[in-house]
Amino acid sequence: MKKMLIVATLVVALVSGLVAYAVAAGDSGTVTVTARVRPVIQLTINTPTLAFGDVLPGDAATLAAAYNVRSNDSFTISKSLTSGTQADLGLTTAGTPGGTQAKAPGAPGRNYSEDYSIDIPWTTDPGDYTIVYTYNVVTTTP
């Protein structure tokens, strides 16, 4: 009887071990997620036209142009004269920031303002004058 009890115990122990092994068996794997987020920049000119109206020689006035930049990267802003001659209207501008700007993510981005001032010279011929500037915003990451 003692021998049978030992054998039964041994069988139960072996079966339990196998069951425990079967329950404990498993496998695992991994999922790797990758993405390359590209730089994005958006320029919105809020006041694309500055109309000084009828002016006379000696008149001086200032109007402001507003623009907004949204970017997920740092960026630079530049402005260039596209057409016209500043001297005709005695035009000066102030406000374009120099150097690299910190990123301006999401809405509302970052607002900027630039003053356009005229001081009409007495040497300017009568007529209609148009001066155009182009703003460029470029991310620092290609």
C-alpha positions as CSV (number, residue, x, y, z in Angstrom):
1,M,0.0,0.0,0.0
2,K,2.8,2.3,0.9
3,K,4.4,1.5,-2.5
4,M,1.1,2.3,-4.3
5,L,0.8,5.6,-2.4
6,I,4.3,6.6,-3.4
7,V,3.6,5.7,-7.1
8,A,0.3,7.6,-7.0
9,T,2.0,10.6,-5.5
10,L,4.7,10.4,-8.1
11,V,2.2,10.3,-10.9
12,V,0.2,13.2,-9.5
13,A,3.5,15.2,-9.1
14,L,4.5,14.4,-12.7
15,V,1.1,15.3,-14.1
16,S,0.9,18.5,-12.0
17,G,4.3,19.5,-13.3
18,L,3.3,18.9,-16.9
19,V,0.1,20.8,-16.4
20,A,2.0,23.7,-14.7
21,Y,4.5,23.6,-17.5
22,A,1.7,23.7,-20.1
23,V,0.0,26.6,-18.4
24,A,3.2,28.5,-18.0
25,A,4.3,28.0,-21.6
26,G,4.0,31.1,-23.8
27,D,5.6,33.3,-26.4
28,S,6.0,37.0,-27.0
29,G,6.8,39.4,-29.8
30,T,7.3,43.1,-30.3
31,V,5.8,45.7,-32.5
32,T,8.1,48.6,-33.5
33,V,6.4,51.9,-34.6
34,T,8.4,54.4,-36.6
35,A,7.5,57.7,-38.2
36,R,9.4,60.6,-39.6
37,V,7.7,63.9,-38.7
38,R,8.6,66.4,-41.4
39,P,8.9,70.1,-40.7
40,V,5.8,72.1,-41.7
41,I,5.5,75.9,-41.9
42,Q,2.5,78.1,-42.8
43,L,2.5,81.9,-43.4
44,T,-0.7,83.8,-43.4
45,I,-0.6,87.5,-44.4
46,N,-3.5,89.1,-42.4
47,T,-3.3,92.5,-44.0
48,P,-2.1,91.9,-47.6
49,T,-2.9,95.5,-48.8
50,L,-1.9,98.7,-47.1
51,A,-3.8,101.6,-48.8
52,F,-2.6,105.1,-47.8
53,G,-5.1,106.7,-50.1
54,D,-4.7,110.2,-51.5
55,V,-1.5,111.8,-50.2
56,L,0.3,115.0,-50.8
57,P,4.0,115.8,-50.8
58,G,5.1,116.3,-47.2
59,D,2.4,113.9,-45.9
60,A,3.6,111.2,-43.5
61,A,1.7,108.2,-42.3
62,T,2.2,104.7,-40.9
63,L,0.2,101.6,-41.4
64,A,0.9,98.1,-40.0
65,A,0.9,94.8,-41.8
66,A,0.0,91.8,-39.7
67,Y,1.0,88.2,-40.4
68,N,1.0,84.9,-38.6
69,V,3.5,82.0,-38.8
70,R,2.7,78.4,-37.7
71,S,5.5,75.9,-37.6
72,N,6.5,72.7,-35.8
73,D,10.2,73.7,-36.2
74,S,12.3,76.8,-35.7
75,F,12.3,79.1,-38.7
76,T,13.6,82.3,-40.2
77,I,11.7,85.2,-41.7
78,S,12.9,87.4,-44.5
79,K,11.3,90.1,-46.6
80,S,12.4,91.3,-50.0
81,L,11.3,94.1,-52.3
82,T,9.6,92.5,-55.2
83,S,8.5,95.6,-57.3
84,G,8.4,99.3,-57.0
85,T,10.8,101.9,-55.6
86,Q,10.7,102.8,-51.9
87,A,12.1,106.3,-52.6
88,D,9.0,107.3,-54.6
89,L,6.9,107.2,-51.4
90,G,9.7,107.8,-48.9
91,L,8.8,104.3,-47.6
92,T,10.5,102.7,-44.7
93,T,9.6,99.5,-42.9
94,A,10.3,98.2,-39.4
95,G,9.4,95.0,-37.7
96,T,10.7,92.0,-39.5
97,P,12.5,90.0,-36.8
98,G,16.0,88.8,-37.6
99,G,17.6,85.5,-36.7
100,T,16.1,82.2,-36.0
101,Q,12.6,82.2,-34.4
102,A,11.5,79.5,-32.0
103,K,8.8,77.1,-33.3
104,A,5.3,78.4,-33.2
105,P,3.1,75.2,-33.1
106,G,-0.6,74.8,-33.7
107,A,-3.2,77.4,-33.5
108,P,-2.7,80.3,-33.0
109,G,0.9,80.1,-34.1
110,R,2.8,83.4,-33.6
111,N,1.7,86.8,-34.7
112,Y,4.0,89.5,-36.2
113,S,3.5,93.1,-37.2
114,E,5.5,95.3,-39.5
115,D,5.1,99.1,-39.7
116,Y,5.2,100.6,-43.2
117,S,5.8,104.4,-43.0
118,I,5.6,106.9,-45.9
119,D,6.9,110.4,-46.0
120,I,6.1,111.6,-49.5
121,P,9.0,113.6,-51.0
122,W,8.3,116.8,-52.9
123,T,10.2,115.3,-55.8
124,T,7.7,112.5,-56.4
125,D,5.7,112.9,-59.5
126,P,1.9,112.7,-59.3
127,G,0.5,109.3,-60.0
128,D,-0.4,105.9,-58.6
129,Y,2.4,104.0,-56.9
130,T,2.5,100.3,-55.9
131,I,5.3,98.7,-54.0
132,V,5.3,95.0,-53.3
133,Y,7.2,93.0,-50.7
134,T,7.5,89.2,-50.5
135,Y,7.8,87.5,-47.1
136,N,9.5,84.2,-46.9
137,V,9.5,81.8,-43.9
138,V,11.8,78.8,-44.0
139,T,12.2,76.0,-41.4
140,T,15.7,75.3,-40.1
141,T,15.3,71.6,-40.6
142,P,15.4,70.7,-44.3
